[in-house]
């Protein structure tokens, strides 16, 4: 950690992010990938349901009820990813050591590249659909932009979860 003193909030967040009680959820690379895939699927489901409620005819209140129901597992998956990365993206810079700070910069750079490629693919897709159909798909523009914004916001979390390393095994020989 840096030489800057941590305030009470920072100490509490470090304690929360280093709580190992949920470690079985993300102890291995396969489990971390599964948690990230679950988080991604829940994000897509929530985004699709919100888009449906915005674009659907009638009163799709059931979609919003389902969104609220999906928020709990989405929050648990978010917490598992944050636990796996030990709060890499949630802690303030002053609460990170030099290695974590460098890792955060690397995760953000990878996420930025992934989001840039996603934005380019989305723009090409919308332009292609507009060219084929004869006009731009304006009804889908707002939900697509909101979806891309959500992905831009969550991409660092997903990249951090996918690139997190396994915890080092404890050596029983040192304790003896």
N, C-alpha and C positions, 0 to 999 in steps of 0.2 A: 504494500500500500504506500501511498505517497506520505510525505511528512505533514500534510495538512491534517489537522485534527478532525475526526468525524463527529458530527453532532448526533443527538439521540435518534433522529430519524434514520441517518445513515447506518448507525450501529444496529438498529432494529431490522433494517432491510438486509444487511449482511447476514444477520442471524437467520432470518426467514429464508433467504436464498441458499444458505448453506445447511438447512435442515435436511437431514438424510432419511427421514421417516418414509418418504415416498420413493426412495431409491430403487426398489424392485421394479417400478414402472419403467425406469430408464437405465438400468444397470449395464446393459449391453448395447452395442451398436444396432443390432436388429430391433431391440425394443425401442430405442430412440427413433429409429426410422418408422416404426409402426406408430408411435405417438405422433410424429410429425405428419404421417399420412392420414391418421385419424383427424388431426387438427385441420389439415387441408380439406378433407372430405366434409367435415362439419362446417368449415368456413364456406365452402361451395354450396352446401345445402342451405345454410342460413341466407347467403346471398341470393340463391335461386328463389327461395321462398319470399324474400323481400321484393325481388323483381316481379314475381308472380302477383304479389299483392298490389304492386304499383301498376302493373300492366293488365291484370286480369279484369274481366268484366264481372259485374255484380259486386258482392260483398265477400271478399276472400278473408274473412276474419280468422278462419281456421289456420291460414298460413302464418299469421302473426302469433297465434297461440303456439303453433309448432316451433316458431322461432324462439319464443321464450323458453320452451321446453329444451331446445337444443343448446341454449346458452350455458346451462350447468355443465354438461360434458365438455363443451368448448372451453370453459373456464378451467376445468380440471386439466385438460390437455395443455392449455397455456401454462398452467402452473408446473406441470411435469417437464415441459421444455425449459422453462426458466430454472427449475431445479437441476436439470441435466447440465445446463450451462453455468450453473452457480450464479445466476443473475447477471450474466455478461451484458445484456442489453438493458436491464432494469436498474442496476446500481449506478450511482453517480460516478463520474470519472475519478473523483478523489478517493472513492472506496475501492478502486481497482489497483492492482499492482501493475508493473510494467508489462509483464507477459499478457495479462488480461486486457490491458489497454491496446496492445498491438493486435491481439486476437480480435478485439471488438472492431478495430479499423479494418482488418482483413475481412471479417464477416460483412461489414457494411459495404465494402468495395465489391465483394461477390454478389451481394444482394442487389446493389445498384446495377451491376452488369446484367443480372437476370431480369430485373424489372425493365431495363432499357430494351432488352430483346423482346420481352413480353409486350411492351408498348408498341414496338415496331411491328410485331406480328399482328397485334390488334388493329393497328392503323391499316396495314395491308389488307387484312381480312375485311374490314368495313369498306374500304375502297373497292375491293374486288366484288363484294356483294352488291354495292351500289352500282358498279359498272355492269354487272350481269343483269340486275333487275331494272335498270334504267333510272333509278333514283336512289338517293342515300337512305339507308334504314334508320330514319330519324327516331322511330319509336324505341329502338334499342340503344340509341346513343347514350342516353343518360344512365341506364342500368350498366352498360358496359364500362362507362367511365367510373362509376361508383365501384364496380367490381375491381377494375384496375387500380383504383386508389386504395382499396382494401388490401389487395395483393402487395402493392407498394409498401404499405404500412407493415404488413405481416412477413414479408419476404426475409428481412434480417432475422426474425425469430426462427423461421423455418431453416434458413441456412445455418444458423448457429446450432440448432438442434441436430441437423444432419452432419455437421462437422465436429461436434463435441467428441472428445476423446474419452475412452474408458478410464475409470478411476484406477490408479496403480494398486496392484495387489499388496496387501500388507504382508510383510516378511515376518513369519513367526520366529525365525532365528534371532532377530534383533531383540525380541522381548525376553529371551531366555538368558 
